[in-house]
Amino acid sequence: MRWTTIVSILISGSCIAQWTQLTDLPGTARDDAASFAIDGRIYVGTGREVGFGYTNDWFAFDEASGTWSAIASLPASGRQYCTTFSNGVHGYLFGGTNGGGPLNELWRYDPTQDLWEQREPLPGPGRYACASMLEGHIVGGLLANGITTNEHWSYDLVLDEWSPRAALPGPGRHRAAAGEGWVMGGADETYTALSDGYVFDGGDPGVWSPMEDLPNALYGADATGQVIIGGASSDTVLYHDVWYYLSGWFTLNAFPGGGRRGGAIASSNGPGGQSWLYYGTGTDLVQRHNDWWRLSFDPANINEHDQMLTTVFPNPASNELRVETGADPLNKRYVIVDALGRTVRLSTPLGTGSIDVSQLAMGQYRLLIDAGMERTRSNFMIIR
């Protein structure tokens, strides 16, 4: 079977998006807090508060009611610059610093029991301000004495054990942004902001491939999925830009709370195919905040400039997907996004027009193709 799909060209511009201010976090204002999402609730905790103290309290935001409630505090010292990840059942809190030095601790939160449990620590030096991508991948960070690292470790949630993976290219970095399989920006050991980024193929030890650089060099920005918010390029310059990555960067509506770094961020699935993103707290370099906002947007509703014919076949596919765009594919980049909006494959260039999808699970996907300013999308399915 060969299906032909008419797809819209996506160009750099503003996606239809709306910010809504919600009820403030009930705890003290703070920056460098940690956050994760599980089953309709956003969890926010730790960080450094207005009196420069380290916190260990945690709160849960209920998406349905729009209200906050206090949950069990972390049964350990207060800390900031922790890294989090979640498998949709438990939330995990790694590393950070409590003023006595970098930590290598790993804690797991069970929302059904409102209980924190300590898990296997990283078998390496403590670190903080790391990036977290995929499910349990910890990249970069700051070691003791301000030494940066580009080490990459993955945590097995079932076996409760750590494994080293392919190191991130480029200099050691801290305060980098990270999403579904990619790491971007951050600062090097001299606190010089970086703009380069890399996507990880998920293998063992795995391979990193370069992404398109950020329009601005940033550290302390916050990211989830395919979105980056805020960040700083120096100790005096902050941004409130919101960047969305498909096969290149384009802007969503800027964060109305102003320039910010060190905020808390999490994402979830909104109604009608929308994406919901929650963001707040952090610092504007003058004061710390406890505000809380939601950004709702539909990635499909991006300004349309023109139309072109793209053919993908076979559809459904099994092991190989063929792409015809009516133009030479050699210089075209592509991204494959799953039904949850997660980037599962990113490559440049498209080459012969043949894409190996044998390692992707069965299900619905979106193929995004970039050729300069032209970006097309097409849905396809994998069955076996």
Secondary structure, DSSP 8 states (H G I E B T S, - for coil): --EEEEEEEE-SS--SEEEEEE---SS--EES-EEEEETTEEEEEEEEETTS-EEEEEEEEETTTTEEEEE---SS---BS-EEEE-SS-EEEE--B-SSSB---EEEEETTTTEEEEE---SS---BS-EEETTTEEE--B-GGG-B---EEEEETTTTEEEEE---SSS--BS-EE-SSEEE--B-TT--BB--EEEE---SS--EEE----SS-BBS-EEETTEEE--BSSSS-B---EEEESSSEEE----TT-S-BS-EEEEEE-GGG-EEEEEE--B-SS-BB--EEEEEE-TT---EEEEEEEEEESSSBSSEEEEE-SS--TT-EEEEEETTS-EEEEES--TTSEEE-TTS-SEEEEEEEEETTEEEEEEEEE--
